[in-house]
């Protein structure tokens, strides 16, 4: 498990006074402002964020030290990370995406199917992107209790009962 979790991203500048467009990946989108400081992915940059108002697909926000549009635009694409110990505890059946990435995926017979490469969500629920082992290409596996009955973070594995046709025989 990583010491930091991605909680948002800067989508570009907003206006001419140095505000940014901010996408929040938090269950409660406004909670991104509760994490201080936020860090760049490599941990070398620290950001203090103040939400100013809601905009389409996110928020406009002030970031300490950013005072003009050009500075704000240079931050486009930066993913923002919070220290794990600042994040709320999750119920037993919920997981941070970062904790699922890299887990070994086994079928219900104990055969290794691959590893979780990424977690995607295109609007209809989370999908585990599985790569490696018996797969020629990555596959997307719905992350539901029916298809993924067991997630063992301590053991570094997921037990899956994939639908027919996803994995080669």
PELIN-V758731 format. One record per residue. N is the residue number from 1. RES is the residue in one letter. SS is DSSP state (2 for helix, 1 for strand, 0 for the rest). PHI is phi in whole degrees, -180 to 180 (none if undefined). BURIAL is # if it has 24 or more other ideal C-beta (glycine too) atoms within 12 Angstrom, else .. Layout:
N:RES:SS:PHI:BURIAL ; N:RES:SS:PHI:BURIAL
//
This chain:
1:X:0:none:. ; 2:X:0:-78:. ; 3:X:0:-77:. ; 4:X:1:-132:# ; 5:X:1:-124:# ; 6:X:1:-71:# ; 7:X:1:-115:# ; 8:X:1:180:# ; 9:X:1:-151:# ; 10:X:1:-92:# ; 11:X:1:-96:# ; 12:X:1:138:# ; 13:X:1:-85:# ; 14:X:1:-138:# ; 15:X:0:78:. ; 16:X:0:-114:. ; 17:X:0:-102:. ; 18:X:0:91:# ; 19:X:1:-77:# ; 20:X:1:-119:# ; 21:X:1:-89:# ; 22:X:1:-121:# ; 23:X:1:-98:# ; 24:X:1:-104:# ; 25:X:0:-103:# ; 26:X:0:-82:# ; 27:X:0:-58:. ; 28:X:0:-103:. ; 29:X:2:-51:. ; 30:X:2:-70:. ; 31:X:2:-65:. ; 32:X:2:-58:# ; 33:X:2:-74:# ; 34:X:2:-78:. ; 35:X:0:-92:# ; 36:X:0:-146:. ; 37:X:0:-87:. ; 38:X:1:-102:# ; 39:X:1:-125:# ; 40:X:0:-71:. ; 41:X:0:-58:. ; 42:X:0:-85:. ; 43:X:0:80:. ; 44:X:0:-84:. ; 45:X:0:-115:. ; 46:X:1:-116:. ; 47:X:1:-132:# ; 48:X:0:-106:. ; 49:X:1:-114:# ; 50:X:1:-125:. ; 51:X:1:-71:# ; 52:X:1:-105:. ; 53:X:1:-167:. ; 54:X:1:-79:. ; 55:X:1:-129:. ; 56:X:0:-56:. ; 57:X:0:64:. ; 58:X:1:157:# ; 59:X:1:-136:# ; 60:X:1:-96:# ; 61:X:1:-150:# ; 62:X:1:-98:# ; 63:X:1:-122:# ; 64:X:0:-52:. ; 65:X:0:88:. ; 66:X:0:-106:# ; 67:X:0:-125:. ; 68:X:0:-145:. ; 69:X:2:-59:. ; 70:X:2:-65:. ; 71:X:2:-64:. ; 72:X:2:-64:# ; 73:X:2:-65:. ; 74:X:2:-65:. ; 75:X:0:-88:# ; 76:X:0:-52:. ; 77:X:0:89:. ; 78:X:0:-72:# ; 79:X:1:-88:# ; 80:X:1:-107:# ; 81:X:1:-119:# ; 82:X:1:-113:# ; 83:X:1:-62:. ; 84:X:2:-55:. ; 85:X:2:-70:. ; 86:X:2:-86:. ; 87:X:0:-81:# ; 88:X:0:-70:. ; 89:X:0:-68:. ; 90:X:0:-102:. ; 91:X:0:-62:. ; 92:X:0:-59:. ; 93:X:0:-100:. ; 94:X:0:-124:. ; 95:X:0:-142:# ; 96:X:0:-76:# ; 97:X:2:-53:# ; 98:X:2:-59:# ; 99:X:2:-78:# ; 100:X:2:-84:# ; 101:X:0:-65:# ; 102:X:0:97:# ; 103:X:0:-69:# ; 104:X:1:-77:# ; 105:X:1:-107:# ; 106:X:1:-117:# ; 107:X:1:-84:# ; 108:X:0:-69:. ; 109:X:0:-94:. ; 110:X:0:91:. ; 111:X:0:-81:. ; 112:X:1:-72:. ; 113:X:1:-100:# ; 114:X:1:156:# ; 115:X:1:-128:# ; 116:X:1:-75:# ; 117:X:1:-87:# ; 118:X:1:-162:# ; 119:X:1:-120:# ; 120:X:1:-112:. ; 121:X:1:-149:. ; 122:X:0:-103:. ; 123:X:0:113:. ; 124:X:0:-110:. ; 125:X:0:122:. ; 126:X:1:-72:# ; 127:X:1:-126:# ; 128:X:1:-88:# ; 129:X:1:-91:# ; 130:X:1:-107:# ; 131:X:1:-133:# ; 132:X:0:91:. ; 133:X:0:51:. ; 134:X:0:-87:. ; 135:X:0:-97:. ; 136:X:0:-79:. ; 137:X:0:-129:. ; 138:X:0:-69:. ; 139:X:1:-127:# ; 140:X:1:-105:# ; 141:X:1:-114:# ; 142:X:1:-58:# ; 143:X:0:-93:# ; 144:X:0:-121:. ; 145:X:0:-61:. ; 146:X:0:-66:. ; 147:X:0:-90:# ; 148:X:0:-123:# ; 149:X:0:-73:. ; 150:X:1:-135:# ; 151:X:1:-122:# ; 152:X:1:-114:. ; 153:X:0:-63:. ; 154:X:0:-63:. ; 155:X:0:-87:. ; 156:X:0:69:. ; 157:X:1:-146:# ; 158:X:1:-127:# ; 159:X:1:-101:# ; 160:X:1:-125:# ; 161:X:0:-122:# ; 162:X:0:-67:# ; 163:X:0:-63:. ; 164:X:0:-59:. ; 165:X:0:95:. ; 166:X:0:-77:# ; 167:X:0:-111:# ; 168:X:0:-66:. ; 169:X:0:-77:.
//
